[in-house]
Amino acid sequence: MEKTVLMISEEELTEKMQKIVADVFVKAKREVEAQNADMLLSTHKVSEILDVDKSTLWRWAKAGYLVPIKIGTKTRYRKSDIEKLLSGRG
């Protein structure tokens, strides 16, 4: 088996490594943001965030304005839906 020798300057190596690290960081940041957007929040937490009563959340669910997810007997809301609502895109 033949060996191949690659010559690269310290500056080039440093530059390539910095680019690799930056790319990995950006990818990891996107993944964390995507996971956070998909978090499910309780009715209690959502009512605190939006500063509304739980009955308001129930009315909004009936009207289709903010639709919760039912997991067994628990009611949860997507964090991304709350963020859309707060940004005026809901």
C-alpha positions as CSV (number, residue, x, y, z in Angstrom):
1,M,0.0,0.0,0.0
2,E,1.4,3.4,-1.0
3,K,1.4,6.3,1.3
4,T,0.5,9.8,0.0
5,V,2.0,12.8,1.7
6,L,0.0,16.0,1.6
7,M,1.7,19.3,2.3
8,I,-0.4,22.2,3.6
9,S,0.7,25.3,5.4
10,E,-0.2,26.1,9.0
11,E,-2.3,29.0,7.8
12,E,-4.3,26.9,5.3
13,L,-4.8,24.2,7.9
14,T,-6.0,26.7,10.5
15,E,-8.4,28.3,7.9
16,K,-9.9,25.0,6.9
17,M,-10.3,23.9,10.5
18,Q,-12.0,27.2,11.4
19,K,-14.4,26.8,8.5
20,I,-15.2,23.2,9.5
21,V,-15.9,24.3,13.1
22,A,-18.0,27.2,11.9
23,D,-20.1,24.9,9.7
24,V,-20.6,22.4,12.5
25,F,-21.7,25.2,14.8
26,V,-24.2,26.6,12.3
27,K,-25.7,23.1,11.7
28,A,-25.9,22.4,15.5
29,K,-27.5,25.8,16.1
30,R,-30.2,25.1,13.4
31,E,-30.9,21.7,14.9
32,V,-31.3,23.1,18.4
33,E,-33.6,25.9,17.1
34,A,-35.7,23.3,15.3
35,Q,-36.0,21.1,18.4
36,N,-37.0,24.2,20.5
37,A,-39.6,25.2,17.9
38,D,-41.2,21.7,18.2
39,M,-41.3,21.8,22.0
40,L,-44.8,21.2,23.5
41,L,-46.0,23.6,26.2
42,S,-48.6,23.0,28.9
43,T,-51.9,24.9,29.0
44,H,-50.6,26.6,32.2
45,K,-47.4,27.7,30.6
46,V,-49.1,29.0,27.5
47,S,-51.7,30.9,29.5
48,E,-48.7,32.6,31.4
49,I,-46.8,33.4,28.2
50,L,-49.9,34.9,26.5
51,D,-51.2,36.4,29.7
52,V,-54.7,34.9,29.1
53,D,-57.0,32.7,31.1
54,K,-57.2,28.9,30.3
55,S,-60.8,29.5,29.3
56,T,-59.5,31.8,26.5
57,L,-57.2,29.0,25.3
58,W,-60.2,26.7,25.2
59,R,-62.3,29.2,23.2
60,W,-59.3,29.8,20.8
61,A,-59.1,26.0,20.3
62,K,-62.8,25.8,19.5
63,A,-62.4,28.6,17.0
64,G,-59.3,27.1,15.4
65,Y,-57.2,30.1,16.3
66,L,-54.7,28.2,18.5
67,V,-55.1,24.5,18.1
68,P,-53.7,22.3,20.9
69,I,-52.4,18.8,20.7
70,K,-54.0,16.1,22.8
71,I,-51.7,13.5,24.3
72,G,-53.9,11.1,26.3
73,T,-55.7,13.4,28.8
74,K,-53.1,16.2,28.5
75,T,-53.4,19.2,26.4
76,R,-50.2,20.7,24.9
77,Y,-49.4,23.5,22.5
78,R,-46.6,23.8,19.9
79,K,-44.0,26.4,20.9
80,S,-43.7,27.3,17.2
81,D,-47.5,28.1,17.1
82,I,-47.2,30.4,20.2
83,E,-44.2,32.2,18.6
84,K,-46.2,32.7,15.4
85,L,-49.1,34.1,17.4
86,L,-46.8,36.5,19.3
87,S,-45.1,37.7,16.1
88,G,-48.5,38.4,14.4
89,R,-48.2,35.5,11.9
90,G,-50.8,33.4,13.7
